[in-house]
Amino acid sequence: MAMDPLRQDQTSARAYLRQAAAEAARRGDRLRLDQHSALLILCATGAAELDPEVLVGLLVTGLEQANLAPVLEAKWRQRGEAALHPEPP
């Protein structure tokens, strides 16, 4: 049985996301943004601690920037992948 994402700390949420991404990659798929993974992302990034209005504002700003400069999406994808698959120390 899966753990409640809202009860996980940032480190364990990141670990679970890495595991889910690795499992998706083994299937030849990408991590899907379902309700469970969305909650994990919020917890893993610390965004769950933000006021909903602030989070929505950040998302809207990011989407507006991506529409103005599509190259940002590629950079954000790299940062997200790096967070899910960190280099060993």
N, C-alpha and C positions, 0 to 999 in steps of 0.2 A: 504494500500500500504506500502511495506517495505521501511525502510529508507536506503539511500545509505550508505553502510558500511564504505566507505572511509571518510565520513563526520562525523562519530561518534567518540567521544573521547574514551579513553581507558575504562573508567568506564561504559559508556553506552554500549559499544561493549561487555564487560564482562557480563553485565546484560542481554543483548539480547541472548548471547550464553547460559547462564544459563537457560533462558526461553525456548530456542529451545531444549536444552538437556532434560529439564523436560518434555516437550511435547513429545519428542521421547520416553522417559522412560514410559510415560503413555500409549503410543501405543505398548509398549513392544519392542521397537527398540532402536538403538543407533543413536547418532548424525551423520549425513552423511556429508562427506567432498565434498560438491558441491562448486561451484564458490562463492556463497554468504557466506557460512559459512567459507570458506577459507579466504576471505577478512576480515570477522569479527575476525577470529583468529589472523590474522596479526595485526589488530588494537588493539585488546584486550591485546595482549602480548607486544605491542610496536615494533614488528618486522617490521611494515609498515614504520617505520622511518629509517630502515637500508638500506644501499646500497644493491641492488639485489645480487651483487657478495658476499657480506658478509653473507647474508641470505642463499644463496645456499651453501656457505662453511660451515655454521653452520649445515645445514641439512645433508650434506654429512658426516661431522664429526660424527654427532649423529647416522646416519645410519651405519657407519663403526663401531662405538662403540657397537651398538646393535647387529651387526653380530658377534663381538668378544665376547660379554658378554650378552647373551639373557636376563639375569636377569634384565638388565637395562631397558628393555622395560616395565616390570611390574612396576618398580619404577617410570618411567616416566608417565605411565598410572595413577598411584596413584596420582602423582602431578597434572596431568591434571584434574582428577576427583575432586580433592580437590579445584582446582581453579574454577571449574564450580559449585561446591556445597560446599561453605565455611561453616564452623561451625559458628553458631550464637555466638555473643560476650557474 
